[in-house]
Amino acid sequence: MPYFAKLLLLIFCLVLLVESRKHRRRRWTSHLDVQRASHILKKNHDLTKAWKGKTEQLLRVDEHDFTMRPAFGGPAIPVGVDVQVESLDSISEVDMDFTMTLYLRHYWKDERLSFPSTNNKSMTFDGRLVKKIWVPDVFFVHSKRSFIHDTTTDNIMLRVFPDGHVLYSMRVTVTAMCNMDFSHFPLDSQTCSLELESYAYTDEDLMLYWKNGNESLKTDEKISLSQFLIQKFHTTSRLAFYSSTGWYNRLYINFTLRRHIFFFLLQTYFPATLMVMLSWVSFWIDRRAVPARVSLGITTVLTMSTIITGVNASMPRVSYIKAVDIYLWVSFVFVFLSVLEYAAVNYLTTVQERKERKLRERFSCSCGIPHSKTMMLDGNYSESDANSLAGYTRNQMVPEEEKQEKMVVHLAMSNESNSSRKRGLKGHVGLRIIQNTHAIDKYSRLIFPGTYIFFNLIYWSVFS
C-alpha cells in the first residue's frame, strides 16, 4: 500500500511539471507574436494600409451624399471609357443578335473620395463599396440581355487614388441586337455595333468619351467564330437625341464580320450542282426507257426541294431574295426543265409513232407486190439515199403534206441477186429505221450544260 501511494505521488508530480512547461511555452510564443506584429506596424508607414476606426475612415463615405454626381451644379463631369473584348460568343442570324463578353472600365474624378497618402498609392475594393458611392449609370442601348458575372463573387473592381481619381471595372456579358442584311447570304459581310450611353444624365451633366480614342478598344487575339472571320474592331461616338429628355453622349463599338463560304460550298452549292448534273444523265438514256428517266427526274426534283427547305429553315423569314435563293432556285428550274424535256420527247415520240401507224394503214395495198418490203425512213434521208439501199427501187411516194416528216418506199428485190442483198442488209430488211435518240435530247446535251455554266460565271462574278 505505501508503494502504491508513492507511485501515484510521482505521477502527479510529473503531470504538474509537464503542464508548467507548456504554460511557459505559450507565454513565450504570444510574446514573439506581439513583437512581430509591432515590427510590421512600425515598418508600414502608408496610411492607406493602416486600419482605421469608424470615426477615422480614410474615404469618409458617410460624410457625403453620393446620390448626387460629383461637382453637382457645375460643368459636366467627364467619364472616360475603355473596353477589352474577351470573347465574341455567338452570332444568331435567326434572332439577328450577337453575344459578347467584355471588360468595361470607367474613369472619372470624385474629390469626395480623396484621401491622404505619403506614397501616392491607390486603394482597391470589390463590389461592396460600389453600392455606397456614385458611379456612372452606363447601359447598353438595344441590348436584349446582359449580366455581370458573379462567380465566385461579383466581378467588379473599384480602384481609388489619393487625388480622387476612380477606376471602375466590371466583367459583363451582353446580348445586343444587330441589324443584318442577308441579300448576299452566304457571301455577305455584317457590321454590328454595341452602343453605350448614360441612362439618366444628359450631355450637360455627364460627358462620355473614349479615353484613348481607337486605342480604347482592345481585343483578345484568340477570338474566333465558326462561321465568321472578324475583320476589324473600331470605335465611334456621337450625340443621340430623345425628344422628351434631351441629348446624350453615345459610344459605339463597331466590328465587321465576313462569313466563311467553305461550309456552304460543301453543304449547299456542291450538292445543288451535282443534282443539276445528275438530271442531265437522262438525256443519254433511251427515250423508250420511261421508268428510268421519270424516276431520275423525280428524284432530282425532290432532292433539290429538300436542300432548299434545309437552307431556309436556319434563316430568318426575310421578305427579300438572298443570294443562295437565286442559286438554288435557278438550279431547281434546271432540274425541273429536264423533267419537262423528257415529257416533250415522250409526247413527240408518241405522236410520231401514231403517224407512222396511219401511214402503214394507208399504204397497206403495197403488201401484195411479190418480193417487196416496206421500210420507213427518217426525214433526214434524201431520195438518192433511199434509191441506193442495196439496189431497191422506189415504187410509191408519200403524199405532199407528209413528205417533210417521213418517206415511205417500197423496195423490190430481184430474184437473181436476192442472196447477196440479204447479206448486205445483214437482217435489217423489213425493219423500221427509227433512231433511239430524239433531236431534242441531242440539243439538250449542249444547251443545258452551256447555260448552267454561263449562269455560274455570272453568279460568282456578281456575288463574290
Backbone torsions as a table, in degrees:
resi	resn	phi	psi	omega
1	MET	NA	-46.0	177.4
2	PRO	-61.2	-34.1	177.9
3	TYR	-65.7	-38.9	179.2
4	PHE	-65.2	-38.6	178.5
5	ALA	-67.6	-39.5	178.1
6	LYS	-65.0	-36.8	179.3
7	LEU	-65.7	-42.7	177.5
8	LEU	-63.0	-39.9	179.3
9	LEU	-64.8	-37.3	178.7
10	LEU	-66.7	-41.9	179.0
11	ILE	-64.3	-40.2	-180.0
12	PHE	-63.3	-39.5	179.2
13	CYS	-66.3	-39.7	178.5
14	LEU	-64.1	-40.1	179.0
15	VAL	-63.9	-42.5	178.1
16	LEU	-63.1	-36.8	179.6
17	LEU	-66.7	-42.9	179.8
18	VAL	-65.5	-41.7	-179.5
19	GLU	-65.8	-37.7	178.7
20	SER	-66.0	-37.0	177.0
21	ARG	-67.1	-40.0	178.0
22	LYS	-63.6	-39.3	-179.7
23	HIS	-65.1	-42.1	177.9
24	ARG	-64.6	-36.6	-180.0
25	ARG	-66.7	-39.8	178.6
26	ARG	-64.2	-42.1	179.2
27	ARG	-62.6	-39.5	-179.3
28	TRP	-69.1	-39.0	179.0
29	THR	-66.2	-44.5	178.6
30	SER	-63.1	-35.5	177.9
31	HIS	-64.7	-40.9	177.2
32	LEU	-65.1	-38.7	179.1
33	ASP	-63.9	-39.7	178.8
34	VAL	-65.6	-40.5	178.9
35	GLN	-65.6	-40.9	179.9
36	ARG	-65.7	-42.4	179.3
37	ALA	-64.7	-41.9	178.6
38	SER	-65.0	-33.9	177.6
39	HIS	-66.2	-40.2	179.2
40	ILE	-66.6	-40.6	-180.0
41	LEU	-66.9	-35.2	177.7
42	LYS	-69.0	-33.9	-178.4
43	LYS	-73.2	-33.1	-176.6
44	ASN	-91.2	108.2	-179.2
45	HIS	-103.8	-1.3	-177.8
46	ASP	-76.5	122.8	-178.1
47	LEU	-65.8	-26.7	-179.4
48	THR	-71.4	-19.3	179.8
49	LYS	-96.5	-10.6	-178.1
50	ALA	-85.5	146.6	179.8
51	TRP	-75.5	138.2	-180.0
52	LYS	-123.0	149.1	176.4
53	GLY	-76.9	174.3	-176.6
54	LYS	-65.6	-32.4	179.6
55	THR	-83.1	1.9	-175.4
56	GLU	-135.8	39.5	-178.1
57	GLN	-70.3	141.5	-179.0
58	LEU	-70.0	-44.3	-175.2
59	LEU	-80.7	-17.2	178.4
60	ARG	52.0	49.0	-177.3
61	VAL	-65.5	-36.3	-175.9
62	ASP	-77.4	-7.7	-177.0
63	GLU	-91.6	-6.7	-176.1
64	HIS	-126.6	159.4	176.8
65	ASP	-96.7	98.3	-176.3
66	PHE	-86.5	8.4	170.3
67	THR	-74.3	-17.5	177.9
68	MET	-98.4	148.3	179.4
69	ARG	-70.2	161.2	176.1
70	PRO	-62.1	144.3	179.7
71	ALA	54.6	46.8	-178.2
72	PHE	-63.4	134.6	-177.8
73	GLY	90.6	-9.8	178.8
74	GLY	-99.9	-157.2	179.4
75	PRO	-67.8	167.8	-179.1
76	ALA	-64.0	139.0	178.9
77	ILE	-82.2	125.2	178.1
78	PRO	-77.4	132.7	177.9
79	VAL	-124.5	110.0	176.8
80	GLY	-82.2	149.3	-177.5
81	VAL	-132.9	137.3	165.3
82	ASP	-138.8	156.0	-171.5
83	VAL	-135.4	138.2	169.1
84	GLN	-119.9	116.1	-178.3
85	VAL	-81.1	118.4	179.7
86	GLU	-83.6	-42.2	-179.3
87	SER	-159.5	148.7	170.5
88	LEU	-108.0	100.4	-164.2
89	ASP	-74.2	-46.9	-174.8
90	SER	-157.8	154.0	173.1
91	ILE	-125.5	122.9	-178.4
92	SER	-111.3	115.6	176.7
93	GLU	-74.2	-33.8	-177.8
94	VAL	-66.9	-46.9	-179.5
95	ASP	-88.7	-8.9	-178.1
96	MET	54.2	56.9	176.9
97	ASP	-148.8	173.3	178.2
98	PHE	-141.1	156.7	179.2
99	THR	-122.1	129.7	-175.2
100	MET	-135.2	139.9	173.1
101	THR	-111.5	129.6	-173.0
102	LEU	-147.8	160.8	171.0
103	TYR	-100.7	114.6	-178.4
104	LEU	-103.2	122.4	-176.5
105	ARG	-122.4	139.2	177.4
106	HIS	-120.4	145.5	178.7
107	TYR	-130.1	126.5	174.4
108	TRP	-155.9	175.6	-179.5
109	LYS	-122.4	128.6	177.2
110	ASP	-130.8	103.9	-175.9
111	GLU	-65.4	-16.9	177.6
112	ARG	-67.9	-17.7	-179.6
113	LEU	-100.3	5.0	179.2
114	SER	-68.6	151.9	-178.0
115	PHE	-149.6	155.4	179.2
116	PRO	-75.6	140.6	178.8
117	SER	-153.9	136.3	-177.8
118	THR	-84.0	-25.1	-177.8
119	ASN	-117.7	13.0	173.4
120	ASN	58.4	36.3	176.6
121	LYS	-92.5	152.2	-177.3
122	SER	-92.0	167.1	174.1
123	MET	-117.5	137.2	-177.4
124	THR	-113.7	135.3	-178.7
125	PHE	-131.3	164.3	175.6
126	ASP	-98.0	-163.1	-173.0
127	GLY	-70.3	-10.9	-178.1
128	ARG	-68.5	-31.2	179.2
129	LEU	-77.9	-23.4	-177.9
130	VAL	-60.8	-31.9	-178.6
131	LYS	-72.7	-11.5	-176.3
132	LYS	-104.9	-12.0	-176.7
133	ILE	-121.2	175.0	178.5
134	TRP	-85.0	133.1	174.7
135	VAL	-133.3	152.9	179.4
136	PRO	-62.3	143.4	-178.5
137	ASP	-96.9	59.7	-179.0
138	VAL	-78.7	137.0	176.8
139	PHE	-133.7	168.1	-178.6
140	PHE	-98.1	118.3	178.6
141	VAL	-72.1	141.4	178.5
142	HIS	61.2	25.7	176.8
143	SER	-85.0	144.6	177.0
144	LYS	-95.8	-42.8	178.7
145	ARG	-146.4	145.4	176.1
146	SER	-159.6	151.0	179.2
147	PHE	-157.7	153.9	174.3
148	ILE	-94.7	131.4	-177.8
149	HIS	-64.8	140.2	-176.2
150	ASP	-130.6	27.2	177.4
151	THR	-115.2	121.8	1.0
152	THR	-86.0	-20.4	171.2
153	THR	-128.2	174.4	178.3
154	ASP	-57.7	126.3	-179.0
155	ASN	-79.0	70.4	-178.6
156	ILE	-131.6	135.6	178.6
157	MET	-131.0	136.1	177.9
158	LEU	-127.8	121.6	179.9
159	ARG	-120.0	122.7	-176.3
160	VAL	-113.9	131.9	179.2
161	PHE	-100.6	158.5	-176.1
162	PRO	-57.8	-31.7	-178.8
163	ASP	-83.7	1.8	177.3
164	GLY	100.6	-3.1	176.3
165	HIS	-70.4	141.8	-173.8
166	VAL	-127.3	137.4	169.8
167	LEU	-115.8	122.2	-178.0
168	TYR	-120.9	116.9	-175.1
169	SER	-127.2	143.5	178.1
170	MET	-147.5	154.6	177.7
171	ARG	-105.7	117.9	-169.9
172	VAL	-127.7	142.9	168.4
173	THR	-115.8	125.9	-174.8
174	VAL	-131.7	139.7	172.7
175	THR	-111.9	116.0	-173.9
176	ALA	-124.2	159.9	-178.7
177	MET	-76.4	144.9	176.3
178	CYS	-137.4	115.9	178.6
179	ASN	-76.3	110.7	-176.1
180	MET	-106.7	147.0	176.4
181	ASP	-113.5	116.2	-175.7
182	PHE	-102.7	19.6	-179.2
183	SER	-64.9	-25.5	177.9
184	HIS	-107.8	12.7	-179.3
185	PHE	-62.0	136.6	0.7
186	PRO	-94.0	18.9	177.9
187	LEU	-100.1	42.9	-170.2
188	ASP	-112.4	165.2	170.7
189	SER	-125.6	139.3	-177.6
190	GLN	-120.7	139.8	176.0
191	THR	-117.6	119.0	-179.0
192	CYS	-117.6	157.6	-177.4
193	SER	-136.6	139.7	170.5
194	LEU	-110.0	120.6	-170.7
195	GLU	-109.0	134.2	179.3
196	LEU	-118.1	140.6	-176.6
197	GLU	-159.0	150.6	173.8
198	SER	-76.8	136.7	-176.4
199	TYR	-81.4	-39.6	-173.0
200	ALA	-105.2	-35.3	-171.1
201	TYR	-93.4	124.8	175.7
202	THR	-76.7	-178.7	-179.2
203	ASP	-68.2	-12.3	176.1
204	GLU	-79.8	-18.5	-179.4
205	ASP	-110.9	-32.7	-175.5
206	LEU	-142.0	128.2	-179.4
207	MET	-113.2	104.7	176.3
208	LEU	-82.7	139.0	177.7
209	TYR	-155.0	156.2	174.4
210	TRP	-75.6	125.3	-170.7
211	LYS	-62.2	-40.9	-177.5
212	ASN	-127.2	33.2	179.6
213	GLY	64.9	-137.5	178.7
214	ASN	-66.1	-21.7	177.5
215	GLU	-73.1	-8.4	178.9
216	SER	-73.7	-14.3	-179.6
217	LEU	-109.3	119.2	178.7
218	LYS	-124.4	147.5	-178.0
219	THR	-128.9	153.5	175.2
220	ASP	-76.5	134.7	-178.4
221	GLU	-67.2	-17.9	-177.5
222	LYS	-87.9	3.1	-179.2
223	ILE	-66.8	127.6	178.4
224	SER	-153.9	154.2	178.4
225	LEU	-128.3	153.6	-176.3
226	SER	-70.8	-38.2	-175.2
227	GLN	-104.8	-11.7	-172.3
228	PHE	-126.1	151.1	170.3
229	LEU	-108.3	122.2	-179.1
230	ILE	-79.0	113.1	-176.1
231	GLN	-84.4	-46.3	-178.9
232	LYS	-162.9	153.9	170.6
233	PHE	-117.0	140.6	174.0
234	HIS	-155.3	164.3	-175.6
235	THR	-117.4	149.2	172.6
236	THR	-143.8	169.2	177.8
237	SER	-154.0	148.0	175.1
238	ARG	-164.0	174.4	-179.7
239	LEU	-89.7	142.2	175.6
240	ALA	-116.4	136.1	-176.0
241	PHE	-112.9	133.9	172.2
242	TYR	-120.3	130.4	-172.6
243	SER	-62.4	-29.6	-175.0
244	SER	-94.1	-18.9	-174.8
245	THR	-121.3	-33.2	177.5
246	GLY	126.6	-155.4	-175.3
247	TRP	-98.4	140.9	-179.7
248	TYR	-134.0	145.8	173.2
249	ASN	-78.1	131.3	-179.8
250	ARG	-126.8	132.5	179.1
251	LEU	-108.4	143.7	-176.2
252	TYR	-123.2	133.5	168.1
253	ILE	-107.1	106.4	-176.4
254	ASN	-103.4	138.3	174.6
255	PHE	-143.3	142.9	-177.0
256	THR	-110.5	132.1	-178.0
257	LEU	-121.4	136.0	174.3
258	ARG	-116.6	131.6	-173.7
259	ARG	-77.7	139.3	173.3
260	HIS	-73.0	130.7	-174.8
261	ILE	-93.1	-18.8	-171.2
262	PHE	-62.9	-37.9	178.5
263	PHE	-59.4	-43.7	-178.1
264	PHE	-74.7	-26.8	173.2
265	LEU	-63.0	-42.2	-178.3
266	LEU	-75.1	-37.2	-172.4
267	GLN	-93.1	-21.2	-173.5
268	THR	-126.5	-57.7	-171.0
269	TYR	-70.0	-48.0	-179.7
270	PHE	-62.7	-46.7	176.8
271	PRO	-60.6	-40.2	179.1
272	ALA	-64.1	-41.5	178.9
273	THR	-64.9	-41.1	179.1
274	LEU	-65.4	-35.9	177.7
275	MET	-65.8	-38.8	177.3
276	VAL	-65.0	-44.1	178.7
277	MET	-65.5	-35.1	178.0
278	LEU	-66.0	-33.5	178.5
279	SER	-66.7	-23.5	178.7
280	TRP	-74.2	-15.8	-179.5
281	VAL	-61.6	-30.4	-178.5
282	SER	-63.5	-21.2	179.5
283	PHE	-69.5	-20.4	-179.9
284	TRP	-100.0	0.2	178.6
285	ILE	-91.5	144.8	-179.8
286	ASP	-54.9	136.3	-176.0
287	ARG	-69.4	-14.5	176.4
288	ARG	-85.0	-10.7	178.8
289	ALA	-83.2	74.3	-175.4
290	VAL	-63.2	-46.8	-179.2
291	PRO	-61.2	-38.1	-178.1
292	ALA	-66.0	-48.4	-175.6
293	ARG	-72.1	-36.5	179.6
294	VAL	-68.8	-45.4	179.8
295	SER	-64.4	-37.9	177.4
296	LEU	-64.1	-42.7	179.2
297	GLY	-65.8	-43.0	-179.8
298	ILE	-66.4	-38.6	-179.8
299	THR	-62.4	-45.1	-179.7
300	THR	-67.3	-36.6	178.4
301	VAL	-65.6	-44.5	179.9
302	LEU	-66.9	-37.0	178.3
303	THR	-64.9	-41.7	177.6
304	MET	-64.4	-37.8	177.1
305	SER	-63.6	-38.4	178.1
306	THR	-65.2	-41.7	179.1
307	ILE	-63.0	-44.1	-179.8
308	ILE	-63.3	-42.6	179.8
309	THR	-64.8	-41.2	179.6
310	GLY	-64.1	-38.4	179.2
311	VAL	-68.8	-44.2	-177.5
312	ASN	-71.9	-20.7	-179.6
313	ALA	-68.9	-27.3	-178.6
314	SER	-98.3	13.0	-177.5
315	MET	-122.4	152.7	174.6
316	PRO	-67.6	155.1	-177.3
317	ARG	-84.7	76.1	-179.6
318	VAL	-81.4	159.3	-174.8
319	SER	-95.7	7.9	179.1
320	TYR	-120.7	168.3	-175.4
321	ILE	-87.8	133.5	177.1
322	LYS	-94.2	162.7	-179.5
323	ALA	-62.7	-39.5	179.6
324	VAL	-67.6	-30.2	176.8
325	ASP	-64.9	-40.2	179.0
326	ILE	-60.4	-46.3	-177.5
327	TYR	-66.3	-45.3	-176.4
328	LEU	-68.6	-40.5	-178.0
329	TRP	-73.7	-33.5	173.9
330	VAL	-65.8	-41.3	176.4
331	SER	-62.8	-39.3	177.7
332	PHE	-63.1	-39.4	178.6
333	VAL	-63.7	-40.5	178.1
334	PHE	-62.0	-43.0	178.9
335	VAL	-65.2	-42.1	179.9
336	PHE	-66.5	-36.9	178.2
337	LEU	-66.5	-32.4	176.9
338	SER	-64.4	-33.9	175.5
339	VAL	-69.3	-43.6	177.9
340	LEU	-64.2	-32.0	179.3
341	GLU	-62.1	-43.5	178.5
342	TYR	-69.8	-33.3	176.0
343	ALA	-60.8	-41.1	177.4
344	ALA	-66.3	-42.4	179.5
345	VAL	-63.0	-43.9	-179.2
346	ASN	-65.6	-39.6	179.0
347	TYR	-65.5	-45.8	179.9
348	LEU	-65.8	-34.5	176.6
349	THR	-64.5	-41.3	178.1
350	THR	-63.7	-43.2	178.0
351	VAL	-63.2	-39.9	-179.8
352	GLN	-64.3	-44.4	179.2
353	GLU	-66.0	-34.2	178.2
354	ARG	-65.5	-41.0	178.1
355	LYS	-65.7	-38.8	178.6
356	GLU	-64.7	-37.7	179.0
357	ARG	-64.0	-41.3	177.8
358	LYS	-65.2	-38.3	178.9
359	LEU	-65.0	-39.4	179.0
360	ARG	-66.6	-37.0	177.5
361	GLU	-68.7	-34.9	-179.0
362	ARG	-68.4	-38.9	-176.8
363	PHE	-105.8	35.3	-179.8
364	SER	-68.4	-18.3	-178.7
365	CYS	-68.0	-20.5	-178.3
366	SER	-69.8	-13.4	-177.9
367	CYS	-69.7	-15.3	180.0
368	GLY	-78.9	-13.0	-179.5
369	ILE	-70.6	129.3	-178.5
370	PRO	-67.9	145.4	176.6
371	HIS	53.7	38.4	179.0
372	SER	-121.8	147.1	179.0
373	LYS	-128.3	150.8	179.2
374	THR	-104.3	132.7	-178.7
375	MET	-132.8	131.9	177.5
376	MET	-94.2	126.6	180.0
377	LEU	-110.6	140.4	175.3
378	ASP	-64.5	153.9	-178.4
379	GLY	-64.3	-11.2	-179.4
380	ASN	-77.6	-15.3	-179.1
381	TYR	-83.2	138.9	178.8
382	SER	-86.9	173.8	-179.2
383	GLU	-68.3	-37.2	179.1
384	SER	-66.3	-35.3	176.8
385	ASP	-64.4	-38.4	179.2
386	ALA	-65.4	-38.2	-179.2
387	ASN	-74.2	-22.4	-175.3
388	SER	-91.4	4.0	-179.3
389	LEU	-76.3	90.9	171.4
390	ALA	56.8	31.9	174.8
391	GLY	82.1	13.4	178.6
392	TYR	-71.5	152.4	177.6
393	THR	-117.0	144.6	-179.0
394	ARG	-84.5	127.5	-178.3
395	ASN	-105.3	-34.0	-177.2
396	GLN	-135.5	154.5	-179.9
397	MET	-116.6	151.9	177.1
398	VAL	-78.1	145.3	176.1
399	PRO	-55.9	159.8	-171.4
400	GLU	-65.0	-34.6	-175.6
401	GLU	-70.1	-18.2	-179.9
402	GLU	-115.0	11.3	-176.8
403	LYS	-70.4	-27.9	-178.3
404	GLN	-71.1	-26.9	-175.1
405	GLU	-96.4	-48.7	-172.8
406	LYS	-138.8	158.6	175.0
407	MET	-130.8	124.8	179.6
408	VAL	-107.7	122.2	-179.3
409	VAL	-125.6	148.2	174.7
410	HIS	-110.5	121.3	-175.7
411	LEU	-107.2	122.9	-179.7
412	ALA	-98.9	138.8	-176.5
413	MET	-108.6	128.5	176.1
414	SER	-77.4	147.1	-174.4
415	ASN	-70.3	-33.1	-173.8
416	GLU	-73.4	-24.7	-179.0
417	SER	-114.3	26.8	-174.3
418	ASN	-66.1	-43.9	-175.5
419	SER	-69.2	-40.5	-179.3
420	SER	-68.2	-35.7	179.0
421	ARG	-67.5	-35.8	178.7
422	LYS	-65.2	-39.0	178.2
423	ARG	-67.2	-34.4	179.8
424	GLY	-69.1	-37.8	179.9
425	LEU	-77.0	-21.7	178.4
426	LYS	54.0	45.3	172.9
427	GLY	83.5	4.2	-178.7
428	HIS	-87.4	-4.2	-179.4
429	VAL	-69.1	134.0	179.1
430	GLY	89.9	-3.4	178.6
431	LEU	-100.7	149.3	176.7
432	ARG	-81.0	134.3	178.0
433	ILE	-89.9	98.3	178.9
434	ILE	-126.4	122.5	-178.3
435	GLN	-71.6	144.7	-179.9
436	ASN	-74.5	-23.6	-177.6
437	THR	-105.8	128.9	177.9
438	HIS	-81.1	157.1	-179.7
439	ALA	-62.7	-31.7	178.9
440	ILE	-64.7	-38.2	177.3
441	ASP	-63.2	-39.6	179.8
442	LYS	-62.4	-45.5	179.7
443	TYR	-69.1	-35.5	-178.1
444	SER	-66.3	-31.0	178.6
445	ARG	-61.1	-24.7	179.2
446	LEU	-101.6	-40.9	-173.6
447	ILE	-69.3	-46.0	-176.3
448	PHE	-62.7	-54.5	178.6
449	PRO	-61.4	-40.7	-179.4
450	GLY	-63.6	-42.7	179.5
451	THR	-66.5	-39.5	-179.0
452	TYR	-68.6	-38.7	176.8
453	ILE	-64.3	-40.9	178.1
454	PHE	-63.1	-40.4	176.9
455	PHE	-62.3	-42.4	179.7
456	ASN	-63.9	-39.0	177.7
457	LEU	-61.3	-44.6	-180.0
458	ILE	-68.0	-42.2	-176.7
459	TYR	-61.4	-52.0	-175.3
460	TRP	-72.5	-26.6	176.3
461	SER	-74.7	-27.6	-178.9
462	VAL	-83.3	-45.3	-170.9
463	PHE	-95.3	-17.6	-177.9
464	SER	-88.4	NA	NA
